[in-house]
Every structure is written in structure tokens, then in C-alpha cells.
Amino acid sequence: MGFFSLKATCAVCGKDAGLNRYQIANKEWICSDCFKRSGYTLTTPIRKITAEEAKKAISTTEEKKAELEAFIPTKKISNLMEINEETKQWLVHTGILGGRGNTTVYKYEDIIDFELLEDGTSVSKGGIGRAVAGGLLFGGVGAIVGGATGKRNTKGICNSLKIKITVNNMSNPTVYINMITTPTKKDSFTYKTFYNAAQECLSALQLICSNVEAEHATSAAQQANSNSAADEILKFKGLLDSGIITEEQFEDKKKQLLGL
Ligand SMILES: [Zn+2]
């Protein structure tokens, strides 16, 4: 059968694959509809992908889309970032013309660290287990990093301003919030606006990290508490077994230690 054989079945949905089909692994076909739904692009090595893999990609892509549609922010920073403080999730806008695009919804604990890059140079950093370096005044929305470091050049042109976020995700470990992508004068309104928005994003990201750290600390403390309660109960069990305390006294102590 040649390439333009009229009839071919889509190995993914089982329907007629049509003429705008793509050949996948095992000499099978995927229709253009399934191709789109899978989230594949023209750079995807489609010929190496099996029908099973394509089906999996479609369900992953559709779950991701549903999660994105269900995401309602409690906090939004310009057209850059959205946070839901109740579900403890966040996302950044990755649409080429602004907006969400087909961005990913992350959990608070997915974040590892982040930094503000100006023309490729790290201006400010933060993350789990470390305070923000570079003079960011934590919590002070709009705090200016450069004012504190004194080293940043505030004259001339900025070609690129972005925040790089490292997340705990094997297939997509780096997320960017792109703010300035074309040459922009540093004394312009545009630059200042983006710079302030960047500070807001950094504050929000550090709050997320602090929240994750606080939860780690709480669960570590709870763990330590329950360990020591168990140790105490064993000691009293020894006293009971030796006949030093009564069964009733032991039960009382046990209830007290377990907080019952
Ligand atoms: Zn199909």
C-alpha cells in the first residue's frame, strides 16, 4: 500500500484516518484529530510512537486540560502567574500571546527553587530551605532587588527578564515566566512595571516555599511527638508487667499519652 492509499484506519480511535494522517510505529496510522488531542507537535518523533503510547498521551493531555479548566485562582499576579491558596496549587502563563496557553497546574510542593534572570544573569534567588538571596525584602510586594544589592545596572537596555522555576517533574523540570523578551529601556515604564511584577512573583514563590517548609516542619514535629508517646507507653508497659502500676493506671496513662 502506498502513502496515498485512500483507506487507512486510525489505530488510536479506530475511525477512518483520512488523508491528513500520520504514520506511527508498527506501520499503523493516527488521524489528525487524535494527533491534535494527544498534544503532539510536528517535532514529535511520531513514527516511533505506538498506538498505546498515543492513547496514553491523549488521556494525560485531557486530564491536564480538565485540571487547568477547573483551576480558579485566589490570587493572580498580572498576566504572569495564578495561585490557589486553598488547593495549594499554582501555574504560570505560558501562552505565546499571553494567557495560560496549555500550561501545567503544579502543587505547592512541586517547587524546588527559582531565580530572577536579567539578561541571563541571576539577580535574585530563592527556594525550599533557603531565604531569598539578592536582597529581596520578603513579603514586601514590589520591593526592589537592585536597591538592596546596589550592583545592578539600572541604566541602558534590558533584553530579557524572566523567572526560572525548577520543579520536581521529570518531563518538564524547568518553568519560565517570561516578562521582557525584546530590547527595553531600563528607565521605561514597561521595564519598571515588569520589574515590579517580577518582585511580586518572587514574593509569591517564596511564600509557596515557606508554606511547604512549614508543612514539613509540622509533620516532622508530629512524627517526633508520636515517637516519644510510643516510647513512653512502652516504659509504662514495663512498669505494668513488673507489677509496679495497675492495669487501670496503665490504661489511664496510655490514653493521656495518645491524647485520647
Ligand atoms: Zn483517530
Boltz pocket constraint, residues with backbone or C-beta under 6 A from the ligand:
constraints:
  - pocket:
      binder: B
      contacts: [[A, 10], [A, 11], [A, 12], [A, 13], [A, 14], [A, 15], [A, 30], [A, 31], [A, 32], [A, 33], [A, 34], [A, 35]]
      max_distance: 6.0
